[in-house]
Amino acid sequence: MQIPVIMVLPSSVAMSAGVVEGGTFPQGLQLDPNYPMVPFGGNGPAITAAFGDETEREQHYVVRGFVEASLEDPPQMLDGHVVYADPEIAPFVTCGADAVGAASDVATLLQTDELLRRGMDGTNVGVVILDTGINLTHLESVLGYVPNFDSANSWTPPGVGWTAGDAPVDHGTMCAFDALIAAPSATLIDYPILSANAPTGGSVMSGFLSTALLAFAGIHGSWNSGVGSGDLSQYSGLVVSNSWGIFHPSWDFPAGHPGRYCDNPNHPFILQLETMSMGAIDVFFAAGNCGADCPDGRCQNRSVESIMGASASVDALSIAGCDINNERVGYSSQGPSIAGMYGMKPDFTAYTHFLGSQAFGVDVPDSGTSAACPVAAGCMAALRTHISPRTPATPYMMYSHFRQQATTPAGQSTGWNGDYGYGIINTVPIAVGFGH
């Protein structure tokens, strides 16, 4: 069988291999003709350490392709280059009990009135939703106003049969709604990485990590240098919300493989996260839905070390979920994260399982850590209205402030724990600390 893989090749190898013409190199790699070469590197020291040539300063490129192998026994190297996993990814949404409260209750708990009084509503801040796509018509109907939307800077992968902002009402629309609870004036940017349809006989990009890597590279290039169809550098802040991941290590290469994703800080996608945060982009990931009390079926009854991959990276914030009564929802993945990654995940907890977007029905809650993630991302967008991500508060500084200001739930000891991280999101003190 053929399995999708990612490889990082120096420019001399990539160009000589005829990647541009769709050639096949290294030996055994069938290149995906629908996936462009992605420049890889930038200002991340971890990338330089892993792939940079200190003598030649050679540019590297990510390519996607297929190898003839099983997922249980993939090759480790091809012609001296590591073969990296391109695992399937899925939204962290889950079914469960009835909703607890509504979006208005979440807004009250987040003190959005106070944020608005301080002029923090997300104005001129871009919020990128990497998901299934956004339906603006539905959002307008439930919000009661027309949300700001940047079609020029939105991106639709190959095979998507609709334009940005006109996606079927689904998970991505829920995430967009939840991000606007704390930042109603933020500008939504649509990156439907989970909705591409595979053309007959062509590549399968939908729902694979390589699509997210391609999206991240485009976002980073546009934000820092205006490269691409639009120019994200126009915004005063850029927040990226990711409510997806892998549910079980069996989706990945086997343990010990150098190209595995879920516990490998040197996987190209994990290294790309460093480039994003070092490049003044705030990145949020859902922690996952494999909590011990009621894990999603795709977790295969595995609830230990269930925070994996990007959700366990030190270069992004990992968000757990609680209801409006500050009770952890039973499906919210618990730390510590998978061995090999940063252990103290989740970072903190945000609200989920409330009535809000109606994306799945009038009485169906916005649920999963899928909802908690954009709720938290919206809080960052509100702060970025007046607090620049370049100075005085880089993403890493703000990540630290979110951890420090999180509220300790009743019955929990101060500090980090595997259920809540550092506590429940508390945004207003961060604004006050920066004089707003």
PyMOL commands that set and color helices and strands:
alter all, ss='L'
color gray80, all
select helices_A, chain A and resi 11-16+19-21+45-51+103-109+112-117+136-143+171-179+209-225+232-234+249-251+268-278+297-299+309-312+368-383+395-405+428-433
alter helices_A, ss='H'
color red, helices_A
select strands_A, chain A and resi 2-10+30-31+38-40+60-68+77-78+81-82+84-85+90-91+125-130+148-149+187-191+237-242+244-245+282-286+317-322+348-351
alter strands_A, ss='S'
color yellow, strands_A
deselect
rebuild
show_as cartoon
